[in-house]
Amino acid sequence: MPVKQTFIKRGLKRVELETFLVQEVGSAGYGGVDVRRTPTGTRVTLYIERPGMVIGRKGRSIKQLTDDLEKKFGLENPQIEVVEIPKPELSGPIMAKRIAFALERGLRARRIGHSMTRRIMGAGARGVEIIISGRIAGERSRSERFYKGYLSKAGVPAEKLVSHGYAVANLKPGTAGVKVNIMPPDVPLPDEIKIKEETKPTEAAAVAETTEEKPKKVEEPAPEEGGESGNTKG
C-alpha cells in the first residue's frame, strides 16, 4: 500500500474512533484520547471530566468499552486508562460541547460566545478562539468569531500545545458548528527563552568563608635585658 493511502487510512480510523468515543462517553465530559502501542498491547488514555461515569459500577462500563475497542477497531489487547481533567475550562472538546448545548437551549451566539471567552480566560488560559458558524439565526448562514489572548496558529505549537474542540448544534433554523481552540497556561513555546540568573553565595556562606581560621604566625621570644654573659668576673 502506498504511503499516502496508509496515512489516509490512519486518519479515517482516528476519526471513526473519536466519533465512537464521543457517542459512548460524551455525557461524562469527553476531552480527548491518546492511543499508543506498547510491547504488551495498546494503551488508550481517555481524558474525562467525570471518570466515575466511564468506569461504572465495579468496572463494568470500562470492561464493555474495552471489548468494543478490541472488536470494532482491532486494537491489540487494549488497556484503558481514565485521566480526570482538573480544569474542564481548558479543554477544547468539552467547551465546544458546552457551547453547542447552550445554543440548542436557545441562548444567543454572541452572548454565549462572550461568556465562554471570559470563563476560559478566567481559568488561566493564555489564549482562546471560538468560532460559531452556520444557521445561527435565520435562514442565512453566518459566522461569529470570539478571540482573546495569545494563540499559536501554525506549526508544531499549534498542533501539539493547543487544545482543539469541535461540536455540532442542531437548531431550529438548521445546523451550526462550534470550533474552540484554547492555549493552556505555562506551555513551553519555542520562541520563549528563559535566562537563569547566576547563583550567588548566601550571606551565611560568605560569613563562613571570612571566619575560617587562618594559620597563625609563630613569633620568636624577644631576648631579655641584661642577660647572662659568657665571661663572668670572680
N, C-alpha and C positions, 0 to 999 in steps of 0.2 A: 504494500500500500504506500502511495506517495506520502511524503512528509506533510504536504499541505492538507491532504484529506485526513491524516492522523490527527492534526491539531483541530480541524473542524469537528471531527468525531468526538474528541475530548471535550470541546466546548459545548457541544449539544448535550453530552452526557452530564456535564456540570449543570446546565440549565434545567434538565429534567430532574436532577437531584434537588436543586434549590426549590423548584416548583412543588415537588413531593413533600419536602420538609415544611414549606410554608403551609400546605394543606393539613399536615399531620400535627405540627407543634406550633402553628402560628398563634393559637389562642394563649399559649404560655409565654408569649413575648419572644419570638424567634429573632435573633440578632445576627445570624451568620453561621457558617460551618467551615471547618478546616479539615481536609482529608489528607492523610499522609500514610505512605506504605512503610511498614516495619518488618523486621525479619520474622515476626510471629503472625503477621496478618495486616490488617488495615485499621489505623486509629482514626476515628471520626470524633472530632471535638465540636460540640454544639454550644453556642453562646445563647443562653436563655435568661430571660428576666425572672421567671418563676420556675426554677428547676424541679420542684416537687410535682408539678403537673406532668412533666415529661417522664420522671422516674416511675410515678404511680405507686399504688399500694403494693408493698412487698416486691417492688421492681417489675411488676407485670407489664406495665406500659413500655418500659425501655427494652424488655425482652422481646416483645412483639415488634417494636421498631427495629431491633437488631435483625430479626428474621426477615423482615420486609426488605431491608437494605441488602441482605445477602441474596435473596431470591430475585428481586426486581432489578438490581443494578450490578449483580455479580461481584460484589465486594468479597474478597477473601478473608474469612474469619474476622468480621468487623467488631471492633471494640469501641463502644460509645462512651465518651467522657462528656459530662454535662458541666459547663462552667457558668456560674452565675454572673450576670452583668451588674457591677456595682452601681453604675450611673446610666440608666436607660436613655437619659437625655443626650448622651454622647454616642449613641448607636444610630446610624443612618437608617437601617431597615425598620427598627422599632418606631422611630419618629415618623417615618414615611407612612406607616400603617396607622399611627395615631391621627395624622393629618387627614388621611383618606376616610377614617371612621368619623372624624368631626365634620367633614364635608357631607358625608351621607346623612348625618343628623340634621343638616340644614344650615350649618354655620357658613358665613360668607368667606370666600377665599382670602380676601385681604385681611380680614380680622384674624383668622386662624394663622395666616402666614406671619403677620407681625407678632402675634402672641407666641408662636412656637420659636421664632427667631430670638426673641428676648429670653425665652425659657432656656434654650440651648446655650446661649452666651452666658446666661446666669449660672449654668452648671460648670463653667470654666472652659468652654471650648475656645479654641484660638480663632476659628472662623466657621461660618456656616453659609450654605446656599440652598434655598428652597425654590423649586420651580413647580408651579401648578399650571397645567395646560390641558386644553380640551374644552368641552362644553360646560364651562363653569356656571354660566348663567345665560340663558337664551339659546337660540339655535346656532349662532355663530361661535366658532371656536376661537379662543384667545389664550394668552399665556400671561401669568403673573410670576415675577421673579423677586425674591427677597434675599438680600445679601448683606453680610456684616462680618467685619474682621478680616483676617488673612487666611487664604485658602490656596493650596497648590493646585494648579490646573493642568500640568503636564509633567511627563517624566515619571521616574520611579517614585518620588514622594507622593504624587497624585494617585498612583496605583497602589502603593503599599501602606501609606500613612493615613490616607483619607478614608473615612467610613462612608460607603455609598449605600443608599437605600432607594427602593422603588416600590410603589404600591398603586393600585387602581381603585378608584371610587366610582361606583355606579350611581349616577344621579338621575333625576327625572328628565332633564334635557338630553342626557347622553352620558358618555364615559369621560372621566377625567383622570389624567395621570399625575402622579406626585413623585418628584425626584428630590432627594435630600442628600447633600454632601456635607460632612462635618469633619473639621480638622481638630483632633483631640489636643488637649494641652500637653506641654512638655514632650513633644515629639522631636527627635533629633533630625534637624534639617541639614542637608549637606552644605548649604551656604552660610551656616552659622558656625563661627569659630569662637571657642572659649579659651582665653589665655589664663593660665594658672599663675597666681602670684607667687613670688619667691618666698619660701618659708623662712622666717627669721627666728633666731633662738629666743626662747622666752626669757623674761626677766629673771626667773629663778635660775635658769641655766647660766645666764650672764653673771649673776652674783656668785654662783658656784665656781665659775672659772676664775674670778678675781680673788676669791678667798682660798684658792688652793695653796697649800704650804709650799713655800719656795725653799730650796736648800740654803741653810744658814751658813754664813761665812765664819770660820773659826779664827778668832783673833789671838795672837801670841801675847802672854802677860808682859807688862812693862817692867824693866829692871828696877829694883828698889834703890833708893838713895843711900849713899854711904855703905854700900855693900862690902862684903869681905874681900880683902886684897890678898894676892898670893904671897907677899912678903910681910911678915909681922916683926915688930921690934920686941926684943927681950928685956 
